[in-house]
Amino acid sequence: MEVLGAGILDSCSFDYLTRDWNLRSFGICIFVFDYCVPLFVILFAYMFIVKAIVAHEKAMREQAKKMNVSNLRSNAEANAQSAEVRIAKVAMTNVALWLICWTPYASVVVQGLFFNQDDITPIVSMLPALLAKSASVYNPIIYAINHPKFRLALMKQMPGFCIHEEDDKASGADTKSTETAKA
């Protein structure tokens, strides 16, 4: 198998423009095992996670209805649920970014292997490759920006950055004084 300079010759890639069977079969395997299989595993796993969350929420609502209360959760449980929802949103954001980063590259490779190659210019092949290579950069950024303590520190360092995070110590003090006043 031949390795060629990709795009504007700034990196190397397998030759997905040659139409011989060995290169096509390699390209098909790369597409299936490095794009399709991870995509289906991710979607399958998240489908079950979402189903479990929906079933749990439904059971909680039904139990609350039986007990004639509006909600079965305490404030601590509600905050924990909020954290779970936030983590799920972060995970879904990472999945969406993975799709956004890798789909253009996979599309260019499939087009090069099976369709009109005249549309694949050096820039058209380079930009999706750069986007795909940048995919690993986004996960830590997304996790960091969505972490409450990081957001609080960022808010203190850059007050005009449009981040408004409540200080845990301040909210904890308010909660304790409210509970004491109720008692």
Rosetta silent file (secondary structure, phi, psi, omega in degrees, C-alpha in Angstrom):
SEQUENCE: MEVLGAGILDSCSFDYLTRDWNLRSFGICIFVFDYCVPLFVILFAYMFIVKAIVAHEKAMREQAKKMNVSNLRSNAEANAQSAEVRIAKVAMTNVALWLICWTPYASVVVQGLFFNQDDITPIVSMLPALLAKSASVYNPIIYAINHPKFRLALMKQMPGFCIHEEDDKASGADTKSTETAKA
SCORE:     score description
SCORE:     0.000 S_00000001
   1 L     0.000  139.945 -178.318    0.000    0.000    0.000 S_00000001
   2 L   -97.176  137.096  175.122    1.242    3.423   -0.902 S_00000001
   3 E  -106.089  129.371 -175.490    1.249    6.334    1.524 S_00000001
   4 E  -118.738  161.826  170.570    0.907    9.722   -0.118 S_00000001
   5 E   -69.095  131.637 -176.465    1.137   13.348    0.849 S_00000001
   6 E   -99.160  150.037  173.747   -2.393   14.446    1.689 S_00000001
   7 L    58.930 -114.600 -179.948   -4.100   17.716    0.827 S_00000001
   8 L   -96.607   27.703  176.707   -1.472   20.417    0.445 S_00000001
   9 L    64.638   32.891  178.209    1.245   17.838    1.179 S_00000001
  10 L   -97.795   -7.096  178.227    1.493   18.789    4.855 S_00000001
  11 E  -154.607  174.776 -179.374    0.729   15.266    6.120 S_00000001
  12 E  -111.190  152.374  177.314    0.497   11.662    4.945 S_00000001
  13 E  -152.543  165.980  174.374   -2.525    9.489    4.304 S_00000001
  14 E   -72.917  158.030 -175.598   -3.363    6.251    2.561 S_00000001
  15 L   -82.121   95.467  179.780   -4.087    6.571   -1.151 S_00000001
  16 L   -93.900    7.993  178.742   -7.871    6.730   -1.368 S_00000001
  17 L  -101.340  -17.050  177.711   -7.803    8.060   -4.930 S_00000001
  18 L   -81.353  136.591 -172.953   -6.330    4.982   -6.614 S_00000001
  19 L   -99.281   40.014  175.431   -9.024    2.590   -7.796 S_00000001
  20 L   -97.145  155.087 -169.793   -7.326   -0.751   -7.261 S_00000001
  21 H   -61.221  -39.298 -179.406   -9.022   -3.468   -5.204 S_00000001
  22 H   -60.647  -45.687 -179.640   -6.377   -3.640   -2.431 S_00000001
  23 H   -70.179  -37.623  177.570   -6.619    0.077   -1.701 S_00000001
  24 H   -64.605  -43.712 -179.882  -10.400    0.075   -1.969 S_00000001
  25 H   -65.054  -37.660  175.979  -10.727   -2.845    0.462 S_00000001
  26 H   -63.796  -44.675  178.419   -8.364   -1.100    2.885 S_00000001
  27 H   -61.582  -39.989  177.888  -10.408    2.106    2.574 S_00000001
  28 H   -63.899  -45.111  179.089  -13.640    0.191    3.168 S_00000001
  29 H   -62.135  -43.568  177.999  -12.189   -1.455    6.295 S_00000001
  30 H   -60.600  -45.742 -179.224  -10.956    1.896    7.615 S_00000001
  31 H   -62.402  -46.433 -176.805  -14.371    3.466    6.977 S_00000001
  32 H   -68.743  -50.246 -172.253  -16.305    0.607    8.572 S_00000001
  33 H   -85.284  -21.709 -179.903  -14.095   -0.064   11.605 S_00000001
  34 H  -104.534   -9.290  178.307  -12.871    3.467   12.333 S_00000001
  35 H  -126.050  -58.066 -174.179  -16.061    5.400   11.588 S_00000001
  36 H   -67.260  -48.303 -178.350  -19.206    3.260   11.301 S_00000001
  37 H   -61.907  -50.035  176.663  -18.564    0.807   14.162 S_00000001
  38 H   -59.466  -38.291  179.269  -17.657    3.520   16.712 S_00000001
  39 H   -61.391  -46.894 -179.290  -20.647    5.574   15.557 S_00000001
  40 H   -68.498  -36.599  176.944  -23.077    2.680   16.038 S_00000001
  41 H   -63.846  -45.068  178.784  -21.562    1.715   19.409 S_00000001
  42 H   -61.200  -49.455 -178.587  -21.886    5.312   20.617 S_00000001
  43 H   -63.866  -41.632  179.361  -25.468    5.633   19.363 S_00000001
  44 H   -62.529  -46.834 -179.543  -26.465    2.215   20.738 S_00000001
  45 H   -62.994  -45.847 -178.760  -24.985    2.964   24.174 S_00000001
  46 H   -69.213  -29.373  176.116  -26.592    6.394   24.403 S_00000001
  47 H   -61.384  -43.985  179.407  -29.928    5.020   23.268 S_00000001
  48 H   -70.530  -35.007  176.716  -29.946    2.689   26.286 S_00000001
  49 H   -63.072  -46.971  179.986  -28.759    5.429   28.630 S_00000001
  50 H   -63.829  -41.961  177.707  -31.573    7.718   27.490 S_00000001
  51 H   -59.813  -42.442 -179.875  -34.111    4.872   27.764 S_00000001
  52 H   -65.308  -41.513  179.245  -32.985    4.159   31.336 S_00000001
  53 H   -65.006  -44.193  179.469  -33.215    7.833   32.325 S_00000001
  54 H   -62.737  -43.601  179.578  -36.696    8.181   30.781 S_00000001
  55 H   -63.954  -41.314  179.239  -37.910    5.003   32.528 S_00000001
  56 H   -64.529  -44.265  178.976  -36.497    6.175   35.871 S_00000001
  57 H   -62.815  -40.153  178.778  -38.116    9.599   35.534 S_00000001
  58 H   -63.709  -43.528  178.791  -41.451    7.991   34.632 S_00000001
  59 H   -63.350  -39.575  178.519  -41.263    5.707   37.671 S_00000001
  60 H   -65.061  -41.534  178.594  -40.442    8.689   39.923 S_00000001
  61 H   -64.580  -42.965  179.282  -43.419   10.668   38.571 S_00000001
  62 H   -63.907  -41.063  178.696  -45.780    7.709   39.048 S_00000001
  63 H   -66.208  -40.054  177.994  -44.560    7.163   42.613 S_00000001
  64 H   -63.642  -38.947  179.043  -44.960   10.872   43.405 S_00000001
  65 H   -64.189  -41.497  179.212  -48.500   10.749   42.004 S_00000001
  66 H   -63.644  -33.432 -177.023  -49.352    7.751   44.231 S_00000001
  67 L   -91.316    1.959 -178.314  -48.046    9.606   47.288 S_00000001
  68 L    56.262   42.503  173.665  -49.860   12.853   46.358 S_00000001
  69 L  -124.268  157.519 -178.441  -46.650   14.893   46.301 S_00000001
  70 L   -79.736  -27.606 -174.571  -45.282   17.023   43.513 S_00000001
  71 L  -154.381  139.539  178.521  -41.726   15.690   43.750 S_00000001
  72 L   -92.298   -7.368 -173.401  -39.930   12.831   45.514 S_00000001
  73 L   -92.078  142.172  170.639  -36.508   14.443   45.405 S_00000001
  74 L   -82.849  175.398  178.700  -34.850   16.467   48.139 S_00000001
  75 H   -60.862  -40.590  179.621  -32.724   19.489   47.198 S_00000001
  76 H   -63.541  -42.277  178.574  -29.542   17.377   47.335 S_00000001
  77 H   -66.367  -38.000  178.482  -31.104   14.760   45.048 S_00000001
  78 H   -64.649  -40.190  177.251  -32.316   17.467   42.672 S_00000001
  79 H   -66.149  -39.367  177.532  -28.789   18.912   42.524 S_00000001
  80 H   -63.782  -41.239  178.060  -27.357   15.432   41.895 S_00000001
  81 H   -63.817  -40.461  178.560  -29.885   14.918   39.116 S_00000001
  82 H   -60.049  -39.756  177.285  -28.924   18.286   37.704 S_00000001
  83 H   -65.049  -39.664  178.228  -25.287   17.130   37.690 S_00000001
  84 H   -63.380  -42.711  178.540  -26.317   13.911   35.914 S_00000001
  85 H   -64.105  -41.179  179.482  -28.198   15.888   33.286 S_00000001
  86 H   -63.100  -42.561  178.473  -25.204   18.210   32.866 S_00000001
  87 H   -63.852  -41.134  177.806  -22.863   15.233   32.421 S_00000001
  88 H   -62.300  -40.324  178.146  -25.239   13.707   29.858 S_00000001
  89 H   -64.972  -39.799  177.838  -25.296   16.996   27.946 S_00000001
  90 H   -62.785  -44.785  179.741  -21.493   17.141   27.980 S_00000001
  91 H   -62.737  -43.777  179.230  -21.302   13.581   26.673 S_00000001
  92 H   -65.604  -35.738  176.094  -23.840   14.292   23.924 S_00000001
  93 H   -62.900  -42.542  178.307  -21.919   17.447   22.980 S_00000001
  94 H   -64.280  -38.835  176.976  -18.754   15.380   22.654 S_00000001
  95 H   -63.850  -45.167  179.381  -20.564   12.835   20.477 S_00000001
  96 H   -61.798  -41.967  178.251  -21.932   15.612   18.257 S_00000001
  97 H   -65.224  -37.428  177.167  -18.461   17.149   17.944 S_00000001
  98 H   -59.961  -44.598  178.039  -17.017   13.736   17.063 S_00000001
  99 H   -63.080  -44.992 -179.374  -19.589   13.451   14.260 S_00000001
 100 H   -62.748  -36.879 -177.653  -18.934   17.004   13.063 S_00000001
 101 H   -77.209  -40.183 -172.299  -15.179   16.394   13.020 S_00000001
 102 H   -94.751  -24.089 -177.319  -15.044   12.955   11.409 S_00000001
 103 H   -63.034  -43.592  178.307  -17.990   12.904    8.978 S_00000001
 104 H   -60.732  -40.460  179.467  -16.454   15.294    6.407 S_00000001
 105 H   -65.945  -44.680  178.255  -13.227   13.257    6.301 S_00000001
 106 H   -60.823  -38.258  179.234  -15.120    9.970    5.992 S_00000001
 107 H   -64.967  -42.085  179.226  -17.206   11.511    3.193 S_00000001
 108 H   -64.838  -41.614  179.163  -14.118   12.627    1.254 S_00000001
 109 H   -63.419  -45.918  179.128  -12.561    9.162    1.580 S_00000001
 110 H   -63.229  -41.653  177.957  -15.757    7.428    0.387 S_00000001
 111 H   -62.659  -41.765  178.878  -16.056    9.897   -2.494 S_00000001
 112 H   -65.554  -34.302 -178.861  -12.435    9.257   -3.449 S_00000001
 113 H   -77.544  -35.172 -168.960  -12.899    5.499   -3.344 S_00000001
 114 H  -127.470  -17.983 -172.580  -16.200    5.204   -5.202 S_00000001
 115 L  -120.685 -162.571 -175.711  -17.432    8.470   -6.719 S_00000001
 116 L   -65.308  115.451 -178.771  -16.271   11.448   -8.763 S_00000001
 117 H   -84.392  -12.071 -178.228  -12.693   12.269   -7.811 S_00000001
 118 H   -63.973  -25.988 -179.351  -12.608   15.479   -9.852 S_00000001
 119 H   -79.513  -10.819 -177.443  -14.303   17.335   -6.988 S_00000001
 120 L   -91.444   95.736  176.409  -11.539   16.405   -4.529 S_00000001
 121 L   -90.641  168.850  176.833   -9.063   19.260   -4.690 S_00000001
 122 H   -56.026  -39.414  179.372   -6.110   19.583   -2.302 S_00000001
 123 H   -68.310  -41.118 -179.572   -8.094   22.050   -0.163 S_00000001
 124 H   -63.748  -31.790  177.788  -11.195   19.803   -0.167 S_00000001
 125 H   -85.557  -27.760 -177.084   -9.090   16.905    1.123 S_00000001
 126 H   -76.251  -45.173 -175.358   -7.017   19.004    3.545 S_00000001
 127 H   -61.295  -47.287  176.303   -9.785   20.815    5.463 S_00000001
 128 H   -63.443  -34.153  178.216  -11.707   17.664    6.536 S_00000001
 129 H   -65.779  -42.304  177.307   -8.404   16.001    7.507 S_00000001
 130 H   -64.193  -41.510  178.179   -7.461   18.973    9.700 S_00000001
 131 H   -62.437  -43.224  179.120  -10.922   18.995   11.265 S_00000001
 132 H   -63.663  -40.984 -179.942  -10.679   15.252   11.988 S_00000001
 133 H   -68.384  -24.188 -179.780   -7.230   15.660   13.534 S_00000001
 134 L   -83.584   -4.380 -175.195   -8.534   18.433   15.768 S_00000001
 135 H   -58.141  -37.336 -177.306  -11.270   16.194   17.253 S_00000001
 136 H   -71.889  -15.306  179.554   -9.185   15.179   20.265 S_00000001
 137 H   -75.209  -31.370 -170.719   -8.692   18.819   21.252 S_00000001
 138 H   -75.335  -33.537 -177.660  -12.384   19.500   21.855 S_00000001
 139 H   -55.658  -53.855 -179.468  -13.152   16.898   24.548 S_00000001
 140 H   -63.145  -33.466  178.531  -11.022   18.449   27.305 S_00000001
 141 H   -64.583  -46.246 -179.463  -12.264   21.931   26.393 S_00000001
 142 H   -63.628  -44.984  179.225  -15.909   20.845   26.614 S_00000001
 143 H   -63.204  -42.216 -178.906  -15.347   19.012   29.906 S_00000001
 144 H   -65.054  -47.672 -177.026  -13.448   21.964   31.387 S_00000001
 145 H   -64.567  -29.070 -178.500  -15.951   24.616   30.351 S_00000001
 146 L   -91.759   -0.743  177.696  -18.825   22.573   31.762 S_00000001
 147 L   -85.269  126.691 -174.276  -17.180   21.876   35.130 S_00000001
 148 H   -57.396  -41.016 -178.787  -18.631   24.226   37.789 S_00000001
 149 H   -69.252  -37.434  176.697  -15.322   24.878   39.591 S_00000001
 150 H   -65.125  -42.972  178.894  -13.520   25.618   36.338 S_00000001
 151 H   -62.549  -39.148  178.806  -16.330   27.957   35.306 S_00000001
 152 H   -64.162  -45.584  177.909  -16.136   29.708   38.685 S_00000001
 153 H   -63.737  -39.588  178.230  -12.374   30.196   38.351 S_00000001
 154 H   -65.105  -38.816  178.668  -12.846   31.393   34.772 S_00000001
 155 H   -64.362  -38.267  179.049  -15.522   33.831   35.911 S_00000001
 156 H   -69.558  -37.892 -178.952  -13.138   35.240   38.547 S_00000001
 157 H   -76.717  -36.644 -178.304  -10.282   35.583   36.048 S_00000001
 158 L  -131.347   81.305 -175.223  -12.396   36.954   33.185 S_00000001
 159 L   -60.784  -27.839 -178.797  -15.538   38.594   34.591 S_00000001
 160 L   -88.720   16.350 -174.314  -16.729   39.783   31.177 S_00000001
 161 L   -87.716    8.761  177.059  -16.646   36.286   29.677 S_00000001
 162 L    64.202   32.162  175.606  -20.431   35.795   30.073 S_00000001
 163 L  -113.728  125.781 -179.286  -20.091   32.969   32.578 S_00000001
 164 L  -124.578   94.633 -178.578  -22.277   33.195   35.656 S_00000001
 165 L  -111.732  133.354  179.142  -21.531   30.367   38.072 S_00000001
 166 L   -78.160  134.333  178.209  -22.817   30.344   41.639 S_00000001
 167 L   -69.528  126.796 -178.612  -20.131   29.866   44.279 S_00000001
 168 H   -58.806  -39.097 -177.797  -20.702   26.523   46.091 S_00000001
 169 H   -65.124  -41.577 -179.578  -19.668   28.004   49.446 S_00000001
 170 H   -66.711  -43.138 -179.214  -22.145   30.862   49.156 S_00000001
 171 H   -69.000  -34.464  177.538  -25.014   28.585   48.130 S_00000001
 172 H   -66.126  -39.691  179.067  -24.157   26.103   50.910 S_00000001
 173 H   -65.845  -40.454  179.235  -24.199   28.879   53.520 S_00000001
 174 H   -64.429  -40.598 -179.150  -27.570   30.104   52.269 S_00000001
 175 H   -63.902  -44.365 -179.196  -28.999   26.590   52.393 S_00000001
 176 H   -63.895  -43.537 -178.841  -27.803   26.028   55.984 S_00000001
 177 H   -67.020  -34.090  177.597  -29.182   29.336   57.215 S_00000001
 178 H   -67.217  -43.225  179.547  -32.510   28.621   55.504 S_00000001
 179 H   -64.588  -39.144  179.109  -32.688   25.155   57.080 S_00000001
 180 H   -65.363  -40.994  179.886  -31.849   26.605   60.515 S_00000001
 181 H   -64.729  -36.378  179.827  -34.516   29.277   60.141 S_00000001
 182 H   -69.042  -35.654 -177.298  -37.110   26.632   59.222 S_00000001
 183 L   -70.130    0.000    0.000  -36.218   24.478   62.254 S_00000001
